[in-house]
């Protein structure tokens, strides 16, 4: 059975949007950091590739982890919901006030309008087409063409070696949203798209080390963040509505997104600071779990290639990718103080306890002939 053009391109658009190629291109990091970042995040991309090559459905990472352990899967699910729900909300404020830097009256209006528009796009099923358009626009704008607002300017660093290593690790955390790819309405025969978008986005990031973006291009990185919001919103909707069958989420999630973004208008700076810390802390927990369990799942999944389908390769990929997430969690905890530290700790503890005490019912969400035991 073949693919329709629509299926091929919309799935490619969704996958590309998760890497925010225009955002990566405008980082303008020294080439050593850019290349090292791409190499360090390659294991993460390979694990996502191996995962979707075996199964690519709307339950995403939850499927892989819960196939190993339902309690671990429940912890991963609860932390994922917390992280990405908050991300959708505070990123709207980030785009309006910190990327576009428009007058407050315009930003205030967009803070109301954008969540409404995003909700409509996702609920009526237009998100894949919109993401395709956004990803194409990002790739075009990321090309270092002078007429598009790029100037040749090589990024240089005089950072000491220890700080340079920290900068590389920090940059590596920027590509973690490629883990949204498994939540698409995908097809395992198109799993190679994960590698395509990773290579293209990494290449644009490396090229960006030699070119500096104009103010206009920097403002247009809002397209990348909007693409991420839509991809995350779509993933959230796919997981709750189509995979777990929570039909009320079709109305509850849009209502909460719109209401909380409206509430952020009271003080968007404070709202952003309050929501970003627990979101990021939960993000590293929800990604650390499927990366740690990757070797357990992949060792019994369908064969892919002789090179990648070996226990030792899976273990190495799992360890390297997990260390990046562990470092991310460490930075959140060590750099947070006061209320932010309490938020970060609670974002790690609450989903963990909830997943252990109240795991989802396996029979409710998995067919009886599921090949993976609890």
RAVENRA-V221523 format. One line per field, one symbol per residue. ss: DSSP state (a for helix, b for strand, c for the rest). A space follows every 10 residues. Layout:
# RAVENRA-V221523
ss = ???
This chain:
# RAVENRA-V221523
ss = ccccaaaaaa aaaaaaaccc aaaaaccccc aaaaaaaaaa aaaaaaaaaa aaaaccccca aaaaaaaaca aaaaaaaaaa aaaaaaaaaa aaaaaaaaac cccaaaaaaa aaaaaaaaaa aaacccaaaa aaaaaaaaaa aacccaaacb bbcccccccc aaaaaaaaaa aaaaaaaaaa aaaccccaaa caaaaaaaaa aaaaaaaccc bbbcaaaaaa caaaaaaaaa aaaaaaaaaa aaacccccaa aaaaaaaaaa aaaaaacaaa aaaaaaaaaa aaaaaaaaaa aacaaaaacc cccccccccc aaaaaaaaaa aaaaaaaaaa aaaaacccaa aaaaaaaaaa aaaaaaaccc caaaaccccc cccc
